[in-house]
Amino acid sequence: MSRPIIAHIRLDAFRHNYRVAKQSHGGKALAVIKANAYGHGAVHCAKAIEGEADGFAVACLEEALQLREAGLPEPILLLEGFFEAIELPEIVANDLWIVVHAQWQIEILLAAKLAKPLHVWLKMDSGMHRVGLSPSEYGQAYERLKNHKNVANIVMMTHFANADNLSSNHTLQQIEIFHNATHGLGSETSLENSAAILGWKKAICIGDTKNQWTRPGIMLYGADPLMNTDTKLKPVMQLNSQIISIRTIKQGEPIGYGSIFTAERDTVVGVVACGYADGYPRSAVTGTPMAVEGKMTRLIGRVSMDMLFVDLTDIPNASIGSSVELWGNNVSANAVAISAGTIAYELFCNVKRAHFQYFDAANI
Ligand SMILES: *Cc1c(COP(=O)(O)O)cnc(C)c1O
């Protein structure tokens, strides 16, 4: 092995988090494993809940085919549906479900000659204003699709813009708009991402949850989008590297590019083999938490492409080869993300050049 950067992936933690997501709602849960399972490895994650998951959600046909090729039989939803008519035969042949979020998709779907009807998740724009049919055109679109030979079944869905903000009433407004515009149409619905499962359950779960589908993503990877620290969720990824150089910098001396950090006291500085080319955010500021040999310390100076600096002044037993945790069990990915002005989603998706090692304590 060359560079010592390792992403340890706990598949038992992933499975545990899926169960937390599913049980806290009570309905069915599509595990969102788009973008290679938020950087964790889509096939590994899917296999960890094979036979248990109600289904999976991915961003596009290529991501779905990767799961089918790995032999996963569960339902797979394409969250953006198809981008071109030419994808439809392959979508049908692989038994994939599609989101329909725009009028142009409806026209293509209804004009197509399909070998089998498709499962459709008809998306409403209830206030996020990204994709989805407007509430006023929703009912008519639903009726057109409902009785058409190309459509097997319709789940009515929407997506929240501010579910991670418990003090905003936008989520309640979106719920009301959705319920009003779907009233009297179908019975199957899907509203919640992770933040809504964790924060808005009471407002959404009206009546029987049997026909309700949740779409948990980030919580499956152990990061709570509401930033609660007392969470039942377990971190799935632990990103580790090693110290490759140690020096003592005199008080007043600068370190690294731009000399943005100057030692406030004589400082023992460790150089870690991890940089922004590995996915560690360059925007992380001095003070971003990090752990060396299990002890909490901090990032100092500017992150470079292949290396970064860690403060070892209070960790006298640190040495060349000491293990450094960038995030994982001791260092919360949310805390690193906040220090870098981003979100845990982006940290996970950006990990590259790391050796991925999968671990699964079976039956957990
Ligand atoms: C990505 C995505 C999700 C999952 O969101 P999280 O915030 O990661 O739980 C759910 N629904 C849709 C439509 C998405 O695109």
The ligand as an SDF file (V2000), in Angstrom:
LIG
                    3D

 15 15  0  0  0  0  0  0  0  0999 V2000
  -30.9110   13.0890   -2.0820 C   0  0  0  0  0  0  0  0  0  0  0  0
  -32.3710   13.0250   -1.8970 C   0  0  0  0  0  0  0  0  0  0  0  0
  -32.9230   12.5170   -0.7100 C   0  0  0  0  0  0  0  0  0  0  0  0
  -32.0940   12.1760    0.4980 C   0  0  0  0  0  0  0  0  0  0  0  0
  -31.8520   13.3490    1.2200 O   0  0  0  0  0  0  0  0  0  0  0  0
  -31.0590   13.3520    2.6120 P   0  0  0  0  0  0  0  0  0  0  0  0
  -31.0670   14.7730    3.0030 O   0  0  0  0  0  0  0  0  0  0  0  0
  -29.6850   12.8640    2.3060 O   0  0  0  0  0  0  0  0  0  0  0  0
  -31.8000   12.4480    3.5160 O   0  0  0  0  0  0  0  0  0  0  0  0
  -34.2980   12.3640   -0.6460 C   0  0  0  0  0  0  0  0  0  0  0  0
  -35.0920   12.7170   -1.6840 N   0  0  0  0  0  0  0  0  0  0  0  0
  -34.5870   13.2480   -2.8290 C   0  0  0  0  0  0  0  0  0  0  0  0
  -35.5240   13.6340   -3.9270 C   0  0  0  0  0  0  0  0  0  0  0  0
  -33.2230   13.4300   -2.9690 C   0  0  0  0  0  0  0  0  0  0  0  0
  -32.7380   13.9600   -4.0920 O   0  0  0  0  0  0  0  0  0  0  0  0
  1  2  1  0
  2  3  1  0
  2 14  2  0
  3  4  1  0
  3 10  2  0
  4  5  1  0
  5  6  1  0
  6  7  2  0
  6  8  1  0
  6  9  1  0
 10 11  1  0
 11 12  2  0
 12 13  1  0
 12 14  1  0
 14 15  1  0
M  END
$$$$
